[in-house]
Amino acid sequence: MSDTIILKIGGSVLTDKSGDCAIDHQRLAAIAQDIGEAKKQALLLIHGAGSCGHPQAQKHHLDRGLLGGHIGGVYETHAAVCALNETVVGALRAAGVEAIGIHPLGNAVAEEGRLVSFASVPLALMQDQGIVPVLHGDVVMDRIRGATIVSGDQLITYLAATLGMTRVGLATDVPGVLREGRVIRRLSTSDDGISGTGRSSYPDVTGGMQGKIAELLLLAGHGIESHIFHVSRLRDFLEGADHGGTVVEAGK
């Protein structure tokens, strides 16, 4: 298999962020079918939390750690994102994908809110055998804060470089990074493209689109480009075709 891909499915794609873990099962089934029918490649899938995790993390202020003593928030948040992960894995397996859920809480360590280690070797070995690891944004233990939230976007930045992935894609509920309603087709480390991209009005302790762009620009600085596109164009991305979205790349 020549391509090694990290694919991130946004939490707003899978859930209604204004609800309480309201999963869009019809859309999830369509995504799973697209992945199942695409040409076989080494794939690592990451999904966001959406309304299955962000409200709990916000309630317990986990983006600021355990300084307030909200230890119970670790369980509540992790349980919520694990429930979504189990549903995603189930849909993928129903579509013929050999998917297995991997939970960052037991595999990752952060420091001051940034991921500093992840047990990535098992992920590579799974991909070698045609298994699709399915990760998610999660609460993880933090050496300084006690605990913190590590977004799916931050997982992309860390794992794409660690595992030497060749392609990175983010399937979202918008057609790409927008400025004044139009898709920015290319965004680079030398472009001031973060301003004016908007922010979600629903609970999101990971920064919304601005957080995604910041992480992908870090990745571009390591020479790895990424693609942001509407979920309806997922098959185009998986097949290497034009997806009509945004490519984030290193500046000239």
C-alpha positions in Angstrom: 0.0 0.0 0.0 1.6 3.2 -1.2 -0.4 5.8 0.6 -0.6 6.1 4.4 -3.5 8.4 5.3 -4.8 10.1 8.4 -8.4 11.0 8.0 -10.2 13.2 10.6 -14.0 13.3 10.7 -15.2 16.4 12.4 -17.4 16.2 15.5 -19.9 18.6 13.9 -20.2 16.1 11.0 -21.1 13.2 13.3 -23.2 15.0 15.9 -25.6 17.9 16.4 -23.4 20.1 18.5 -26.5 21.8 20.0 -27.8 18.5 21.3 -26.7 16.0 23.9 -24.6 13.5 22.0 -27.2 13.5 19.2 -25.4 11.3 16.6 -26.3 11.5 12.9 -26.4 7.8 12.2 -27.5 8.3 8.6 -24.5 10.4 7.8 -22.2 8.1 9.8 -23.4 5.1 7.7 -22.7 7.0 4.5 -19.2 7.9 5.6 -18.5 4.3 6.6 -19.7 3.1 3.2 -17.4 5.6 1.4 -14.4 4.4 3.4 -15.4 0.7 2.9 -15.7 1.1 -0.9 -12.6 3.3 -1.4 -9.4 1.7 -2.7 -7.5 -0.1 0.0 -4.9 2.1 1.7 -3.2 2.3 5.1 -5.7 4.4 7.0 -5.8 5.9 10.5 -9.1 7.5 11.4 -9.6 10.2 14.0 -13.0 11.7 14.9 -14.0 14.7 16.8 -16.2 14.7 19.9 -18.9 17.1 18.9 -21.7 17.1 21.5 -20.4 13.8 22.9 -17.6 15.3 25.0 -17.3 19.0 24.6 -20.2 19.9 27.0 -18.7 17.7 29.7 -15.2 19.1 29.2 -16.5 22.6 29.3 -18.6 21.9 32.4 -15.6 20.7 34.3 -13.2 23.3 32.8 -10.8 20.5 31.6 -9.2 22.8 29.1 -7.6 24.4 32.2 -6.7 21.1 33.8 -7.6 19.8 37.3 -6.7 23.0 39.2 -10.3 23.4 40.2 -10.5 19.8 41.5 -12.9 18.6 38.8 -11.5 15.1 38.8 -14.9 13.6 38.1 -14.8 15.4 34.8 -12.1 13.0 33.5 -14.5 10.1 33.7 -17.5 11.9 32.4 -15.7 13.3 29.4 -13.9 10.1 28.5 -17.1 8.0 28.8 -18.9 10.4 26.5 -16.3 10.3 23.7 -15.8 6.5 24.1 -19.6 6.0 23.5 -19.3 8.0 20.3 -16.1 6.0 19.3 -17.9 2.7 19.8 -20.7 3.9 17.5 -18.3 5.0 14.8 -16.3 1.7 15.0 -19.6 -0.2 14.8 -20.7 1.6 11.6 -17.3 1.1 10.0 -17.3 -2.6 10.8 -20.8 -2.9 9.4 -19.5 -1.4 6.1 -16.7 -4.1 6.0 -13.9 -2.0 7.5 -11.6 -3.8 10.0 -11.8 -0.9 12.5 -10.7 -1.0 16.1 -11.2 1.8 18.7 -8.1 3.3 20.3 -8.6 5.7 23.3 -5.9 8.4 23.8 -6.5 8.6 27.6 -4.6 5.3 28.1 -2.0 5.9 25.4 -1.0 9.6 25.6 0.6 12.1 27.9 0.4 15.9 27.6 2.4 18.7 29.1 0.8 22.2 29.5 -2.0 21.2 27.1 0.3 19.8 24.3 0.6 16.2 23.4 4.2 15.0 24.2 3.9 11.3 23.8 1.7 8.6 22.3 2.1 4.9 22.0 2.2 5.0 18.2 4.0 1.7 17.3 0.9 -0.4 17.8 -0.9 1.9 15.3 1.7 1.4 12.6 1.6 -2.4 13.2 -2.2 -2.4 12.9 -2.0 -0.4 9.6 0.5 -2.9 8.3 -2.1 -5.7 8.8 -4.9 -3.8 7.2 -6.5 -2.8 10.5 -7.9 0.8 10.8 -7.3 2.3 14.2 -10.0 4.7 15.1 -9.0 7.4 17.6 -10.8 10.5 19.0 -10.4 13.7 20.8 -10.1 12.9 24.5 -9.1 13.9 27.9 -5.6 12.8 28.7 -3.3 13.1 31.7 -1.1 16.2 31.8 2.2 16.4 33.7 1.6 20.0 34.7 -2.2 20.5 34.7 -3.2 17.1 35.9 -5.4 16.5 32.9 -6.2 18.3 29.7 -8.2 18.0 26.5 -6.3 16.8 23.4 -8.2 17.5 20.2 -8.4 15.2 17.2 -6.6 18.0 15.3 -3.7 17.9 17.8 -3.6 14.1 17.4 -3.2 14.7 13.6 -0.2 17.0 14.1 1.6 14.6 16.4 0.8 11.3 14.7 1.2 12.4 11.1 4.8 13.4 11.8 5.5 10.4 14.1 4.1 7.8 11.7 5.4 9.4 8.5 1.9 9.7 7.0 1.8 10.7 3.3 -1.7 12.2 3.2 -3.8 14.1 5.8 -7.5 14.9 5.3 -10.2 16.7 7.4 -13.8 16.0 6.5 -15.9 18.8 7.8 -19.4 20.3 7.5 -18.1 23.2 5.4 -16.5 23.1 1.9 -13.1 24.3 3.2 -11.6 27.3 5.0 -13.8 30.2 4.1 -13.1 33.9 3.8 -16.1 36.1 3.0 -18.1 33.0 2.1 -15.6 31.7 -0.5 -13.2 28.7 -0.1 -9.6 29.6 0.2 -8.1 26.9 -2.1 -4.5 27.2 -0.7 -3.4 28.3 2.7 0.3 28.4 3.8 2.5 29.1 6.7 3.3 32.5 5.2 -0.4 33.5 4.9 -2.4 35.4 7.5 -5.4 33.2 6.8 -6.6 32.5 10.3 -8.3 35.8 10.9 -11.9 36.0 9.7 -12.4 32.2 9.5 -15.1 32.2 12.1 -15.7 30.3 15.3 -18.4 27.9 16.4 -21.1 29.2 18.7 -21.5 25.8 20.4 -19.3 24.5 23.2 -15.9 23.7 21.7 -12.9 23.6 24.0 -10.5 23.0 21.2 -10.9 26.2 19.1 -13.1 25.2 16.2 -11.8 26.0 12.7 -9.2 28.3 14.0 -7.8 25.5 16.1 -7.7 23.2 13.1 -5.9 25.8 11.0 -3.3 26.4 13.7 -2.6 22.7 14.1 -2.4 22.1 10.3 0.0 25.1 9.9 2.3 23.5 12.4 2.1 20.3 10.4 2.9 22.2 7.2 6.0 23.6 8.9 7.2 20.0 9.0 6.6 19.6 5.3 3.3 17.7 5.5 0.4 19.2 3.6 -3.2 18.6 4.6 -6.7 18.9 3.0 -9.9 20.4 4.4 -13.1 19.5 2.5 -16.8 18.9 2.9 -17.7 15.4 4.0 -19.7 14.9 0.8 -16.3 15.0 -1.0 -14.7 12.3 1.2 -14.6 9.8 -1.7 -12.8 12.3 -3.9 -10.1 12.8 -1.2 -9.7 9.1 -0.6 -9.3 8.5 -4.4 -6.8 11.4 -4.7 -9.1 13.5 -6.8 -9.9 17.3 -6.5 -12.2 17.7 -3.5 -12.9 21.5 -4.0 -11.6 22.3 -0.5 -8.5 23.9 1.0 -4.9 22.6 0.9 -2.7 23.7 3.8 0.9 23.8 2.8 4.3 25.2 3.7 5.0 28.7 2.6 7.3 29.5 -0.3 
